[in-house]
Amino acid sequence: MPRNETYGFGPHDVTMPQLGMAQDAGKIVSWLKAPGDKVAKGDALFEVETDKATMEVEAQASGYLTHVTAAAGEDVPVGQVIARISATAEEDAPVPAPIQKSDADSALPEGKQITMPQLGMAQDSGVLVGWLVELGAQVGPDDPLFEVETDKATMEVPAGASGWVAATLAQAGDEVPVGQAVAVISASKLDAPVARGVAAKAVPAPKPDQKPEAAKSPQPTPKPAPARDAMASSGGRILASPKLRRIAVEKGLDLAQLVQAGHPQPYHMRDLAVLETLAAKAPAPHTSAAAPALRLEAACPKDGFAPFALWAAETHGLRDADALLAGLAGASLGRAATVAVARFGADRTYHVPATRRLSAITTTDDTAELVLRDLRMSALSGIAMGAEDRPVLTLLARGEGLALVLECTPAQLAPDQAIALLSEFAGRMHDPLRHLL
């Protein structure tokens, strides 16, 4: 019997997902499964409404739906547990209680709280790689505020509001639950902004005219922890900025050399020279140099996919929008292909036949040869992740149109193939009917 039918695992908590970077809560529109129902991974579990959209949320595990604690119509903070998928329908272990506001939270400055975002449906926490602005600095809503690392990605998170950074509530290397506040942005500049770690109490930052020895806890500019300590706090992951990761891949450099040398984390572009020096001193494991990664960008002035998906659903009953996206990507390759559509960490893989018949597209368990990462619902305006184990084609919203980014290696796609793929896909997203009929 397949494993997902035996249910021999611990319970899986169902949390309110974050469907956009600026979202801090969602309203449950309706439950699509009842308590005690058997569910399979990928089944639509409930509908959630945010300021921008209403979406179905899929189950991230197989089992039985139990411990439903939020009803239709309720507004639920991002990251709060609202149900559980259990091994049996009679699971009686209690679900975690909602996090209560502590005395330290009540002492925080007034302003908008910026929370740890959810970059994947199955993500329940993220590691703060580092702050990109000074404590007390003025920021705009689109200014990068901090970097966060999950199991699948390292990304820059925008401030999401205008004002001054009045508090930072986590330090580099801290693992923060999704939905928990990591910063406060106030409408006015504070004389004594607050800095603390995840488990620490609020500590006012020393005033500019205060001597270092008079400051009781100079935490706003903490000294980087030793590499081994940062590795332990982040579960063994290497904390590094997306740009440094991308440059390291392009140059064939290994960030683990910085860890082995005891260089303090998190790593940024200023550490590139040290990494290059370490690489030059180390014996080369291979005689051939690593090929640089390819990164191509395209702009689509109009997003024609939404009306096309509506037409396909109403006219032909094709209601799986992800299958349509996979079909456009597969057609752009010009051959039969397996394409995974990834959205906030939830992946679904499709087999796209060589024909252009949309009804012939089917789901598959095969490994995808192309990943289509759909980030149109996010607040991200750009992305540079570096080459992965497969070519990745990312969709980003840009006004009424789209920004498309293709990242791969020459071994995965030759340069002329990469150019053709991105050009064809951009044309299909602009006018899907013209390319499929």
HELIX and SHEET records of a PDB file:
HELIX    1   1 ARG A    3  THR A    6  1                                   4    
HELIX    2   2 ASP A  103  SER A  106  1                                   4    
HELIX    3   3 PRO A  212  ALA A  214  5                                   3    
HELIX    4   4 ALA A  227  SER A  233  1                                   7    
HELIX    5   5 PRO A  242  LYS A  251  1                                  10    
HELIX    6   6 ALA A  256  GLN A  260  1                                   5    
HELIX    7   7 MET A  269  ASP A  271  5                                   3    
HELIX    8   8 LEU A  272  LYS A  281  1                                  10    
HELIX    9   9 PHE A  305  HIS A  316  1                                  12    
HELIX   10  10 ALA A  321  LEU A  333  1                                  13    
HELIX   11  11 LEU A  358  ALA A  360  5                                   3    
HELIX   12  12 PRO A  415  HIS A  430  1                                  16    
HELIX   13  13 PRO A  432  LEU A  436  1                                   5    
SHEET    1   A 4 HIS A  12  THR A  15  0                                        
SHEET    2   A 4 VAL A  81  SER A  86 -1                                        
SHEET    3   A 4 GLY A  63  THR A  66 -1                                        
SHEET    4   A 4 LYS A  38  VAL A  39 -1                                        
SHEET    1   B 4 THR A  54  GLU A  58  0                                        
SHEET    2   B 4 ALA A  44  GLU A  49 -1                                        
SHEET    3   B 4 ALA A  25  TRP A  31 -1                                        
SHEET    4   B 4 ASP A  75  PRO A  77 -1                                        
SHEET    1   C 4 LYS A 112  THR A 115  0                                        
SHEET    2   C 4 ALA A 181  SER A 186 -1                                        
SHEET    3   C 4 GLY A 163  THR A 168 -1                                        
SHEET    4   C 4 GLN A 138  VAL A 139 -1                                        
SHEET    1   D 5 LYS A 112  THR A 115  0                                        
SHEET    2   D 5 ALA A 181  SER A 186 -1                                        
SHEET    3   D 5 GLY A 163  THR A 168 -1                                        
SHEET    4   D 5 VAL A 194  ALA A 195  1                                        
SHEET    5   D 5 VAL A 203  PRO A 204 -1                                        
SHEET    1   E 4 THR A 154  PRO A 158  0                                        
SHEET    2   E 4 PRO A 144  GLU A 149 -1                                        
SHEET    3   E 4 SER A 125  TRP A 131 -1                                        
SHEET    4   E 4 GLU A 175  PRO A 177 -1                                        
SHEET    1   F 7 LEU A 294  CYS A 300  0                                        
SHEET    2   F 7 GLY A 401  CYS A 408 -1                                        
SHEET    3   F 7 VAL A 392  ARG A 398 -1                                        
SHEET    4   F 7 LEU A 370  ASP A 374  1                                        
SHEET    5   F 7 ALA A 337  ARG A 343  1                                        
SHEET    6   F 7 ALA A 346  VAL A 352 -1                                        
SHEET    7   F 7 THR A 362  THR A 363 -1                                        
END                                                                             
